[in-house]
Amino acid sequence: MYFAKLEFFNPFSRSIKDRAVFNMLMKALERGDINGTKRLFEATSGNVGISLAALSNVFGIEFRAYLPKPTPKATQVLLKVLGAEVVMTEFETIDPSMVRYVQEEARKAGAVNLNQFENDDNFDAHYRFTAGEIDEQLKGIGKTPDVIIAGIGTSGHIAGIASYFKERYDTKVVGVVPAKGEKIPGIKRLETRPKWYFQVEVDRVVEVTREEAIEGAIRVARGDGLLIGLSSGAVVKAYEKVSEEFGDGTYVLIFPDDGFKYVEVFESYLGMV
């Protein structure tokens, strides 16, 4: 039996990234980090940028998003609708060199870089809130999770969740990454050195191809009527790969966002003209 945590109910980016962005932004405002400059620069491939653009509007902050080359057109359009300044870079993925580049750009412009990849307020949001919600929701039906499966991007949400549940239960945690040479929005290979992944215990890492991620999303759409995103589809395929090994139990699958930003990807896969 598996349950899915549907993070597309978050209002700004319709994704799990609202949690980290809100926590990072509020903590920065409390510390006074942004009060003088009122400008934010961030490296993002999608949902963090959309969430930051939305919340920057709420707080009267200027926001510039630095995007890697493969960023979906829908993300670029949504950022512009929200009034963000969009900078397309030549980076193929957000790796440490791109993070450093954006840090330097922010320094030169006197802007603030929240840096979702190294900011511990990212991890903290998921340890305190995402994991706490999952625990409370499962307790409400008399269950605890035997296995949690989540994608690895910045590693904030998988690490926060893993840390919380490893402290309390004998929960196995499975991470999901793209197969070598593949690109899946929202998740990255361990070679990008996601900070918090290496600070917690993850029991297994499963590689998934882009095609498998799309197939996983379509399977859920046609079986459960839910339009989920590609990283969510990757989590579904990882569940299929490990469920026989781990056996029966209560599985929790983290679905970070919905499928609407990936219409062009689905269109191409389905051969539509």
Buried (B, 14 or more C-beta within 10 A) or exposed (E): EBBBBBBBEBEBBBBBBBBBBBBBBBBBEEEEBBEEBBBBBBBBBBBBBBBBBBBBBEEEBBBBBBBBEEBBEBBBEBBEEBEBBBEEBEBEBBBEEBBEBBBEBBEEEEBBBBBBBBBBBBBBBBBBBBBBEBBEEBEEEEBBBBBBBBBBBBBBBBBBBBBBBBEEBEBBBBBBBBBEEBBBBBBBBBEBEBBBBEEBEBBBBBBBBBEBBBBBBBBBBEEEEBBBBBBBBBBBBBBBBBBEEBEEBBBBBBBBBBBEBBBEBBEEBEEEE
